Amino acid sequence: MDVTLHLAQDPEADELLGRSPLAALVGMLLDQQVPMEWAFKGPSTIARRMDAEDLDAHDIAAHDPAAFAALLSEKPAVHRYPGAMAGRIQQLCAHLAETYDGDAEAVWRGVGTGPELLKRLQDLPGFGRQKAQIFLALLGKQLGVRPEGWREAAGEYGEPDSFRSVADITGPESLTKVRAHKQEMKAAARAAKAARGAGGGARG
C-alpha cells in the first residue's frame, strides 16, 4: 500500500495514511465527532509521540492504557475524547494482533468478495456497519482494493463521485463537497427530529 491520500490535508499525515494500513484504519476509527482532517491527522501525531515512523499494532496493544491515554491527551489532543478513543485504538490493535498477527493489511489482502470484506471490517472493534462501508469504499476508490461486489457492499458510499464520505476526498475541492453533503444530512436529520417532536406535541 503506497498511494497519495488527502484526508488530513497535511502532507506528513497524508503520507503516513497512504503507506500504512494501520494508520488508515486508526484514522477511520477516529473519524467521529471531530472534523475529518483532525481525525486523519491523529495517526501521524500518535506515531510521532511514540518516536516511531509508523504505528505498530503489537506495540499499541501492549502499551500501558493510562500512558497511551495521556499520549493522546497531550496538547493538541488527538481527539475531542482522547481517553475514550485511546481505549478504542488499543482494542482495535489488540484484535489485529490476535487475529492478523498485527498485519492490518491482512484484513483485506486476498479477500474474494465485497460482502466478505465488509464482514471483516465490521468485526473490527469500533467499526459499525456505516464506518465499515465507508472504509470499504475508501479501499475500493483510492487504494485499489476491489474484490467482486465491493461497490454494492459499500452501499451508497461505493457509488462513483457520490461525495458522501472520506472515500471521495482527493483534495480541497472534494473535501468541500463532502463537508457540504454532511451538513445537508445533519440539517435533514434535525428537521426530521423537529417534525417528530411537533407531531408528538399535536397528539398530546
C-alpha positions as CSV (number, residue, x, y, z in Angstrom):
1,M,0.0,0.0,0.0
2,D,1.7,3.2,-1.2
3,V,-0.6,5.8,-2.5
4,T,-1.2,9.5,-2.0
5,L,-4.2,10.3,0.2
6,H,-5.5,13.8,1.0
7,L,-7.7,13.1,4.0
8,A,-5.7,15.0,6.7
9,Q,-4.9,17.9,4.3
10,D,-1.4,17.7,5.9
11,P,1.5,16.3,3.7
12,E,3.2,14.4,6.5
13,A,0.0,12.9,7.9
14,D,-1.4,12.0,4.5
15,E,1.9,10.3,3.5
16,L,1.6,8.0,6.5
17,L,-2.0,7.2,5.7
18,G,-1.1,6.3,2.2
19,R,1.6,3.8,3.1
20,S,0.4,2.5,6.4
21,P,-2.8,0.3,6.5
22,L,-2.9,0.5,10.3
23,A,-2.7,4.3,10.2
24,A,-5.6,4.4,7.7
25,L,-7.7,2.1,10.0
26,V,-6.9,4.3,13.1
27,G,-7.8,7.4,11.2
28,M,-11.1,5.9,10.2
29,L,-11.7,4.9,13.8
30,L,-11.1,8.5,15.0
31,D,-13.4,9.9,12.3
32,Q,-16.4,10.7,14.5
33,Q,-17.4,13.8,16.5
34,V,-14.4,15.8,15.1
35,P,-13.6,17.3,11.7
36,M,-12.3,14.8,9.2
37,E,-8.9,16.4,8.9
38,W,-8.4,16.3,12.7
39,A,-9.3,12.6,12.8
40,F,-7.0,11.6,10.0
41,K,-4.1,13.6,11.3
42,G,-4.3,11.6,14.5
43,P,-2.2,8.5,13.4
44,S,0.7,10.8,12.4
45,T,0.6,12.5,15.8
46,I,0.4,9.2,17.6
47,A,3.4,7.8,15.7
48,R,5.5,11.0,16.3
49,R,4.7,10.9,20.1
50,M,5.7,7.2,20.2
51,D,9.0,8.1,18.4
52,A,8.1,5.9,15.5
53,E,7.8,6.2,11.8
54,D,4.7,4.1,11.7
55,L,2.1,2.6,14.0
56,D,2.6,-0.9,15.3
57,A,-0.4,-2.9,16.4
58,H,1.6,-5.1,18.9
59,D,3.2,-2.0,20.5
60,I,0.0,-0.1,20.8
61,A,-1.9,-3.1,22.2
62,A,0.8,-3.7,24.8
63,H,1.1,0.0,25.8
64,D,0.1,0.9,29.3
65,P,-3.5,2.1,28.9
66,A,-3.1,5.2,31.2
67,A,0.1,6.2,29.4
68,F,-1.4,5.7,26.0
69,A,-4.4,7.8,27.0
70,A,-2.1,10.5,28.3
71,L,-0.2,10.4,25.0
72,L,-3.4,11.1,23.1
73,S,-4.4,13.8,25.5
74,E,-1.3,15.9,25.1
75,K,-1.9,19.3,23.5
76,P,-3.0,19.4,20.8
77,A,-5.2,16.4,21.7
78,V,-5.6,13.7,19.0
79,H,-9.4,13.7,19.5
80,R,-12.1,15.6,21.4
81,Y,-12.4,12.5,23.6
82,P,-8.8,11.3,23.7
83,G,-9.2,8.9,26.7
84,A,-12.1,7.1,25.2
85,M,-10.5,6.9,21.8
86,A,-7.2,5.7,23.2
87,G,-9.1,2.7,24.6
88,R,-10.8,2.0,21.3
89,I,-7.5,2.2,19.4
90,Q,-5.9,-0.3,21.8
91,Q,-8.9,-2.6,21.4
92,L,-8.6,-2.4,17.6
93,C,-4.8,-3.1,17.8
94,A,-5.3,-6.0,20.2
95,H,-7.8,-7.5,17.7
96,L,-5.4,-7.1,14.8
97,A,-2.6,-8.6,16.9
98,E,-4.6,-11.6,17.8
99,T,-6.5,-12.2,14.5
100,Y,-4.0,-11.0,11.9
101,D,-0.6,-11.1,13.8
102,G,-0.6,-7.3,13.8
103,D,-0.8,-7.0,10.0
104,A,-3.6,-4.6,9.3
105,E,-3.4,-5.1,5.6
106,A,-4.3,-8.7,6.1
107,V,-7.8,-7.6,6.9
108,W,-8.4,-7.1,3.1
109,R,-5.5,-8.8,1.4
110,G,-6.7,-11.6,-0.8
111,V,-10.4,-11.2,0.2
112,G,-12.6,-12.6,-2.6
113,T,-15.8,-10.7,-2.3
114,G,-17.2,-7.3,-1.1
115,P,-19.6,-8.9,1.4
116,E,-16.7,-10.9,2.9
117,L,-14.6,-7.8,3.2
118,L,-17.5,-5.8,4.8
119,K,-17.9,-8.6,7.4
120,R,-14.2,-8.5,8.2
121,L,-14.3,-4.7,8.7
122,Q,-17.4,-4.9,10.8
123,D,-15.7,-7.4,13.0
124,L,-13.1,-4.7,13.9
125,P,-13.6,-3.1,17.3
126,G,-15.1,0.4,16.8
127,F,-16.3,-0.3,13.3
128,G,-20.1,-0.3,12.9
129,R,-21.7,-1.0,9.5
130,Q,-21.6,2.6,8.3
131,K,-17.9,3.1,9.2
132,A,-17.1,-0.3,7.7
133,Q,-18.9,0.6,4.4
134,I,-17.1,4.0,4.2
135,F,-13.7,2.3,4.7
136,L,-14.6,-0.3,2.2
137,A,-15.4,2.5,-0.3
138,L,-12.1,4.2,0.5
139,L,-10.2,0.9,-0.2
140,G,-12.0,0.5,-3.5
141,K,-11.9,4.0,-4.7
142,Q,-8.4,5.1,-3.7
143,L,-6.4,2.1,-2.5
144,G,-7.1,-0.3,-5.4
145,V,-8.7,-3.0,-3.2
146,R,-11.7,-4.1,-5.4
147,P,-13.0,-7.6,-4.7
148,E,-16.0,-8.7,-6.6
149,G,-19.1,-6.7,-5.4
150,W,-17.2,-4.2,-3.4
151,R,-19.3,-1.2,-4.6
152,E,-22.6,-3.0,-3.7
153,A,-21.2,-4.0,-0.3
154,A,-20.2,-0.3,0.4
155,G,-23.7,0.8,-0.3
156,E,-24.3,4.4,-1.2
157,Y,-20.6,5.2,-0.3
158,G,-19.5,3.0,-3.1
159,E,-21.3,5.0,-5.8
160,P,-18.9,6.8,-8.2
161,D,-18.4,10.5,-7.3
162,S,-21.0,10.4,-4.6
163,F,-19.1,12.8,-2.3
164,R,-20.7,11.3,0.7
165,S,-17.7,10.4,2.8
166,V,-13.9,10.4,3.1
167,A,-13.8,7.8,0.4
168,D,-14.3,10.6,-2.2
169,I,-11.8,13.1,-0.8
170,T,-8.9,13.6,-3.2
171,G,-8.2,17.3,-2.4
172,P,-9.6,20.6,-1.1
173,E,-12.4,20.8,-3.7
174,S,-13.8,17.3,-3.0
175,L,-13.4,17.9,0.8
176,T,-15.6,20.9,0.4
177,K,-18.2,18.8,-1.4
178,V,-18.2,16.1,1.2
179,R,-18.4,18.6,4.0
180,A,-21.4,20.2,2.3
181,H,-23.1,16.8,2.0
182,K,-22.5,16.1,5.7
183,Q,-24.1,19.4,6.6
184,E,-27.1,18.7,4.4
185,M,-27.5,15.3,6.2
186,K,-27.3,16.9,9.6
187,A,-29.8,19.6,8.7
188,A,-32.2,17.0,7.3
189,A,-31.8,14.9,10.5
190,R,-32.5,18.0,12.6
191,A,-35.6,18.8,10.6
192,A,-36.9,15.3,10.8
193,K,-36.4,15.3,14.6
194,A,-38.2,18.6,14.9
195,A,-41.1,17.3,12.8
196,R,-41.4,14.3,15.0
197,G,-41.4,16.5,18.1
198,A,-44.1,18.7,16.6
199,G,-46.2,15.7,15.7
200,G,-45.9,14.3,19.2
201,G,-47.0,17.6,20.7
202,A,-50.0,17.8,18.5
203,R,-51.1,14.3,19.5
204,G,-50.8,15.3,23.2
